[in-house]
Amino acid sequence: MLRSKKGDIRIHDLKISHRSSFHGKKIKDSGLDKEFGLLVLGLQHENGEIEFNPPSDKMIEKGMTLMVMGKVTNITKAGEK
C-alpha cells in the first residue's frame, strides 16, 4: 500500500473472491470508478501474471487482485462489496 502525506488518497489492492459483487463484471461495468471513485491501475491474475493499465472491457474474475487508487474510505467500501 502506498500513502500520500497530503490527503487520503492511497494505492491498495482488492482481492476478488467468488462472493465479490465485482466477479464476472467488466471493469467498466463494475462501478469501481463511478460508485467508488477508484482508478484501476493494474491487476494480478491468480497465476501471478501482472497486467498494468488493463482495458475497461477486461473481465474481473475470482482470484484476481486489483490494484486501485482512491480515497481510503472508498477502497474500504469497495472491499466490503
C-alpha positions in Angstrom: 0.0 0.0 0.0 1.2 3.5 -0.9 0.1 6.5 1.1 0.1 10.2 0.4 1.1 12.5 3.3 -1.2 15.1 1.7 -4.8 13.8 1.9 -6.4 10.4 2.0 -5.5 9.0 -1.5 -3.9 5.6 -1.5 -2.9 2.8 -3.8 -4.1 -0.5 -2.4 -5.1 -4.0 -3.6 -8.5 -5.5 -3.7 -8.7 -9.3 -3.7 -11.6 -10.7 -5.7 -13.3 -13.7 -4.1 -16.1 -15.8 -5.6 -18.5 -13.9 -3.4 -17.4 -10.5 -4.6 -20.0 -8.5 -6.5 -17.3 -7.5 -8.9 -16.7 -11.1 -10.0 -18.0 -11.7 -13.6 -18.2 -8.0 -14.5 -16.1 -5.9 -16.8 -14.1 -3.2 -15.1 -16.2 -0.5 -16.9 -19.4 -2.1 -15.6 -18.2 -2.8 -12.0 -18.9 0.6 -10.5 -15.4 0.9 -9.2 -15.0 4.3 -10.9 -18.5 5.7 -10.8 -19.7 4.4 -7.5 -16.4 4.4 -5.5 -14.2 6.9 -7.4 -11.5 4.3 -7.8 -9.0 4.0 -10.6 -7.8 0.5 -11.6 -4.1 0.8 -12.2 -3.4 -2.9 -12.7 -4.4 -6.4 -11.8 -2.7 -9.6 -10.9 -4.2 -12.9 -12.2 -4.4 -15.9 -10.0 -1.4 -17.4 -11.8 0.7 -14.4 -10.7 0.8 -12.6 -14.1 0.5 -8.8 -13.7 -1.3 -6.6 -16.2 -0.8 -2.8 -15.9 -3.5 -0.4 -17.2 -6.0 -3.1 -18.1 -8.6 -2.2 -20.7 -12.0 -1.2 -19.4 -13.6 -4.2 -21.0 -11.4 -6.6 -19.0 -13.5 -9.2 -17.1 -12.9 -9.3 -13.3 -12.5 -12.9 -12.2 -12.3 -14.6 -8.8 -8.7 -15.0 -7.6 -7.7 -11.7 -9.2 -6.2 -8.9 -7.2 -7.0 -5.4 -8.5 -4.5 -2.5 -7.8 -6.7 0.5 -7.2 -6.1 4.2 -6.3 -8.6 6.3 -4.5 -9.8 7.6 -1.2 -9.2 5.3 1.8 -12.9 5.2 2.8 -13.9 4.3 -0.8 -11.3 1.5 -1.0 -12.7 0.1 2.2 -16.3 0.2 1.0 -15.4 -1.5 -2.3 -13.5 -4.2 -0.4 -16.7 -5.0 1.5 -18.9 -5.3 -1.6 
